[in-house]
Amino acid sequence: MFDIVRWNKAYDLLNSETTDGYLRSYERGKNEYQPIPQRQIDLSGGNIQQY
């Protein structure tokens, strides 16, 4: 997912209908961010926080 967001292809690829008729929805400025894995937060020793 990161690469298609970085290359600005996510909106075009993810705002479409699937082969089984399901409509996918992607919003720029909202769906680019993913949660930081808890393990990475723990390993950072307090340097990383999730808001």
C-alpha positions in Angstrom: 0.0 0.0 0.0 2.8 2.4 0.8 4.2 2.4 -2.7 0.9 3.1 -4.4 0.3 6.0 -2.0 3.8 7.3 -2.5 3.4 7.2 -6.3 0.0 8.9 -6.1 -1.7 5.8 -7.7 -3.8 4.8 -4.6 -6.8 7.0 -5.5 -7.1 5.6 -9.0 -6.5 2.0 -8.0 -8.5 1.9 -4.8 -11.6 4.0 -5.8 -13.1 1.3 -8.0 -15.5 -1.6 -8.1 -14.1 -5.1 -7.5 -14.9 -8.0 -9.7 -17.6 -9.2 -7.2 -19.3 -5.8 -7.3 -18.0 -4.4 -4.0 -17.3 -0.6 -4.2 -14.0 0.4 -2.6 -13.6 3.8 -1.2 -10.3 5.7 -0.8 -10.0 9.3 0.4 -6.9 11.4 -0.1 -5.6 12.9 3.1 -7.4 10.3 5.3 -6.4 6.8 4.1 -2.7 7.4 3.7 -1.9 6.9 7.3 -1.5 3.5 9.0 -1.1 2.8 12.7 2.4 2.2 14.0 2.8 -1.4 15.1 2.8 -1.7 18.9 6.0 -3.8 18.8 7.8 -0.8 17.1 6.5 1.6 19.7 7.7 -0.8 22.5 11.1 -1.2 20.9 11.6 2.6 20.5 12.0 3.0 24.2 9.5 5.8 24.4 10.8 7.8 21.3 7.7 6.9 19.2 4.2 7.8 20.2 0.9 7.1 18.5 -1.6 9.9 18.5 
